[in-house]
């Protein structure tokens, strides 16, 4: 029988250069073992709710973050009146006062908006995810009685449809950027080090994790 004695060290006991090596090696420890993205999901749902956008449960998806084709998507039903009013009033400021989110105010005449609010023109709006789960398509439908004399309505709605698509893409871009920011935080050196210290992981002198060694060690 051969007995080998190995000295193990807490993260804080390792030299700074070795600590850096450890955090790089274990950079995915938070991303792999936690639902780190749920904060970004909840924040996005709350933001959208202020704008009359109801995110369908479990419809948010993303692929990321540093390759071609990466992105995010979601599905939602939209209260178009609340969306227009919310954008005009920048209601998201109450949720995130320092936000740099910019959504263009739609070019809609007061008369047209009044007709929509009164129900003389029925409007339905929704957002669908692309099949790749990295992109969205916003759809705007409108209906009104043929006996109504609404000139240039279809042209106006065509412009609003473009605005709606741009708005949905802006929000989807914000979602993706929020996810990337959160990912970079949980995989960052400080966050990884905090997880290692909290879990009291041990390492060899050269910074190799001692997970398997500890399991093999005999009890005193």
Steps between C-alpha positions, in 0.01 A plus 500: 500500500622845413378805686526844342457818698391811311456841652185678386435872516202726528459743212607793720827321585610470139733757338320765296625361169371155593166645609463654155575164343232340717231755415577459129480121526171513694351796312182305418431386854214747549366470146495121504341450840246777537212660315698820470283631216177507704574850632527633144183313403302648790634848439404481132149373579449788745624750245269364233202496737536877542461529124196276472705206375413168664780249456379144452627269778820316417520670158828684552798331336855602418819373347822670585713680519794545272423312179324584178131418523474560874199692625176483695128472441164509676128469435245749627153646469493877485253764612571743217344804668698444818817449295462830316417689819781330688757593238379860490529523879820296524344294778808280535676783682309409816655152486850602397566875545852485357406294196630599157216313329371707208174418320381731226160661553257391225378746241128461560240773467284585802188422294621153402608420854162616631321269255712207620436580867124528443495168316389642165811335365576159645871439540676178604873469548736219590863397487613158378840337522686382192543125470872544575409660837730790417276769362143621514221609267240754612156486341240774499145437372225757468134486405228758459151512356479565125238766558751712690660779303858456618726632229869398490450258791682210336800716414516630856485149638770383263729759657388395849574137413858596415524694825365202695759266345782745579374537857485123552852463359624777731355317800642167383841663463468637852415152626803347333734772628362456854565126481853555373574751775371259765697211349820701501438586866439143621802372306720790608799458727341657808174306479679168442736566792205577730334169409823307559552661840137454604517129417838459673659321205857377543786494250846360448795737514488552123129584504345169398157438659505228764141384451592140423792489743275599789258222412784246504652620825467279803331633807730558791 
